[in-house]
Each structure stands twice: as structure tokens, then as C-alpha cells.
Amino acid sequence: MPRGGYRENSGRKPKWNLGRTKAVRIPEEIAHIILEVAKRLDEGESQDSVIIPKSETTQLSELVEEIGASQ
């Protein structure tokens, strides 16, 4: 009987339905918005139906402008 190594169904179960994940660097100011969109897509919403509310879009645009101006 082999010991050690990979075993089926061992380890943590994934939290995402869409499969493997990838770490990305995004500004902290917009992280909550991006995560919300990702969760909605993972739950099965179509890309076309995932709409960021206008208030969030305006806030996002302002943050992008601030970041661009500070560089």
C-alpha cells in the first residue's frame, strides 16, 4: 500500500465554481467591486447581465482618474 503523495478528494475544497483561481493585483479601493462582480459571474450570471451600478461606476471612474493623476 503506497504512502504519502497525492490522494483523491484530499485537501481543501474550492470556493469557486468556475475552477482554478489566479491571484491578481488590483487597487484596494476597487477590490470590493471586482470581487462582487467575480462572485456574481461564478454563481452563473451571464457577463451581459453583470452590471455595475452607476454610482459604483462613477466612483470607479473617479478612482481611476485619481490614480492616473498621482502617477
Phi and psi in degrees as GROMACS dihedral restraints (atoms count N, CA, C in turn):
[ dihedral_restraints ]
;  ai    aj    ak    al  type     phi  dphi    fc
    3     4     5     6     1   -69.5    20    10
    4     5     6     7     1   151.9    20    10
    6     7     8     9     1  -124.5    20    10
    7     8     9    10     1   148.2    20    10
    9    10    11    12     1    73.8    20    10
   10    11    12    13     1  -177.4    20    10
   12    13    14    15     1    79.8    20    10
   13    14    15    16     1  -169.3    20    10
   15    16    17    18     1   -72.3    20    10
   16    17    18    19     1   136.5    20    10
   18    19    20    21     1  -128.5    20    10
   19    20    21    22     1   137.5    20    10
   21    22    23    24     1   -60.7    20    10
   22    23    24    25     1   143.1    20    10
   24    25    26    27     1    62.2    20    10
   25    26    27    28     1    20.0    20    10
   27    28    29    30     1   -96.5    20    10
   28    29    30    31     1   159.7    20    10
   30    31    32    33     1    87.9    20    10
   31    32    33    34     1  -176.5    20    10
   33    34    35    36     1   -72.4    20    10
   34    35    36    37     1   146.1    20    10
   36    37    38    39     1   -84.7    20    10
   37    38    39    40     1   143.1    20    10
   39    40    41    42     1   -66.4    20    10
   40    41    42    43     1   145.4    20    10
   42    43    44    45     1   -89.4    20    10
   43    44    45    46     1   -15.0    20    10
   45    46    47    48     1  -104.8    20    10
   46    47    48    49     1   138.8    20    10
   48    49    50    51     1   -79.6    20    10
   49    50    51    52     1   -24.9    20    10
   51    52    53    54     1   -81.6    20    10
   52    53    54    55     1    -0.7    20    10
   54    55    56    57     1   110.4    20    10
   55    56    57    58     1  -147.2    20    10
   57    58    59    60     1   -60.4    20    10
   58    59    60    61     1   152.9    20    10
   60    61    62    63     1  -114.5    20    10
   61    62    63    64     1   166.7    20    10
   63    64    65    66     1  -141.6    20    10
   64    65    66    67     1   134.8    20    10
   66    67    68    69     1   -78.7    20    10
   67    68    69    70     1   133.4    20    10
   69    70    71    72     1  -131.5    20    10
   70    71    72    73     1   153.0    20    10
   72    73    74    75     1  -100.9    20    10
   73    74    75    76     1   120.5    20    10
   75    76    77    78     1  -134.3    20    10
   76    77    78    79     1   156.3    20    10
   78    79    80    81     1   -60.9    20    10
   79    80    81    82     1   139.3    20    10
   81    82    83    84     1   -57.8    20    10
   82    83    84    85     1   -33.0    20    10
   84    85    86    87     1   -61.2    20    10
   85    86    87    88     1   -28.7    20    10
   87    88    89    90     1  -113.1    20    10
   88    89    90    91     1     4.3    20    10
   90    91    92    93     1   -58.1    20    10
   91    92    93    94     1   -41.6    20    10
   93    94    95    96     1   -64.8    20    10
   94    95    96    97     1   -33.8    20    10
   96    97    98    99     1   -69.8    20    10
   97    98    99   100     1   -47.0    20    10
   99   100   101   102     1   -63.2    20    10
  100   101   102   103     1   -41.8    20    10
  102   103   104   105     1   -64.2    20    10
  103   104   105   106     1   -40.5    20    10
  105   106   107   108     1   -61.8    20    10
  106   107   108   109     1   -44.3    20    10
  108   109   110   111     1   -62.7    20    10
  109   110   111   112     1   -44.2    20    10
  111   112   113   114     1   -61.9    20    10
  112   113   114   115     1   -41.5    20    10
  114   115   116   117     1   -64.2    20    10
  115   116   117   118     1   -41.0    20    10
  117   118   119   120     1   -65.0    20    10
  118   119   120   121     1   -40.5    20    10
  120   121   122   123     1   -65.0    20    10
  121   122   123   124     1   -39.6    20    10
  123   124   125   126     1   -65.2    20    10
  124   125   126   127     1   -30.2    20    10
  126   127   128   129     1   -80.0    20    10
  127   128   129   130     1    -3.9    20    10
  129   130   131   132     1   111.2    20    10
  130   131   132   133     1    -1.5    20    10
  132   133   134   135     1   -66.3    20    10
  133   134   135   136     1   145.9    20    10
  135   136   137   138     1   -74.8    20    10
  136   137   138   139     1   157.4    20    10
  138   139   140   141     1   -61.4    20    10
  139   140   141   142     1   -33.9    20    10
  141   142   143   144     1   -69.4    20    10
  142   143   144   145     1   -29.7    20    10
  144   145   146   147     1   -87.0    20    10
  145   146   147   148     1   -13.2    20    10
  147   148   149   150     1   -82.4    20    10
  148   149   150   151     1    97.7    20    10
  150   151   152   153     1  -113.7    20    10
  151   152   153   154     1   128.7    20    10
  153   154   155   156     1   -79.6    20    10
  154   155   156   157     1   128.9    20    10
  156   157   158   159     1   -54.0    20    10
  157   158   159   160     1   148.4    20    10
  159   160   161   162     1   -56.3    20    10
  160   161   162   163     1   -38.7    20    10
  162   163   164   165     1   -61.5    20    10
  163   164   165   166     1   -40.3    20    10
  165   166   167   168     1   -69.6    20    10
  166   167   168   169     1   -38.6    20    10
  168   169   170   171     1   -63.2    20    10
  169   170   171   172     1   -43.2    20    10
  171   172   173   174     1   -62.5    20    10
  172   173   174   175     1   -45.0    20    10
  174   175   176   177     1   -61.8    20    10
  175   176   177   178     1   -42.3    20    10
  177   178   179   180     1   -63.1    20    10
  178   179   180   181     1   -44.0    20    10
  180   181   182   183     1   -61.5    20    10
  181   182   183   184     1   -42.2    20    10
  183   184   185   186     1   -63.5    20    10
  184   185   186   187     1   -41.1    20    10
  186   187   188   189     1   -65.3    20    10
  187   188   189   190     1   -40.9    20    10
  189   190   191   192     1   -62.5    20    10
  190   191   192   193     1   -41.4    20    10
  192   193   194   195     1   -63.3    20    10
  193   194   195   196     1   -42.6    20    10
  195   196   197   198     1   -62.4    20    10
  196   197   198   199     1   -43.2    20    10
  198   199   200   201     1   -63.8    20    10
  199   200   201   202     1   -43.1    20    10
  201   202   203   204     1   -63.7    20    10
  202   203   204   205     1   -38.1    20    10
  204   205   206   207     1   -71.7    20    10
  205   206   207   208     1   -30.1    20    10
  207   208   209   210     1   -80.6    20    10
  208   209   210   211     1   -11.2    20    10
